[in-house]
Amino acid sequence: MSPAAHTRVSFASLTPHNLGTLKKLNSVLFPISYSDRFYADVLKPDMEEFCRLIYYNDIPVGTICCRIETKDNETRLYLMTMGVLAPYRSRRLGSQALQQIIDAAKSHTKPRINEIYLHVQISNVEAKRFYEKHGFQEVGIHEKYYKKLVPRDAWIMNLTIEQ
């Protein structure tokens, strides 16, 4: 059997027990520190299928965290954070995690989710390409989105959810 046959990719919902793991991964993956409110929000029961830890052979190597936003009877999923530790990239972990989120958004009926959107720092062409490969489109630039990062501008990427 090939080594790949032994590889296990799994996803875990966030709980108070693994929140420390999320905090540690976020501190390594992102140049931003997240507030206590961020961590309280990702633990909410209705976010269970939209906030996950990514495991590779039982090692936590990535995260994906979203929030549901409803405005004017339109419900959107905002992809707040997504990252995979550098040694584990290019193994389709991010793609599998993102697909799980897209599938969860498609099957979510109360409320129905119309689209998923996110921000990508305009210097991060690799991330932009990744999202485009998954059907996202650039719909604009949010100027001065990042307060403490340079460049400060972000692309706004959008994926319309077909039910």
Buried (B, 14 or more C-beta within 10 A) or exposed (E): EEEEEEEEBEBBBBEEEEBEBBBEBBEEBBEBEBEEEBBEBBBEEEBBBBBBBBBBEEEBBBBBBBBBEEEEEEBBBBBBBBBBBEEBBEBEBBBBBBEBBBEBBBEBEEEEBBBBBBBBBBEBEEBBEBBBEBBBEBEEEBEEBBEEBEEBBBBBBBBEBEE
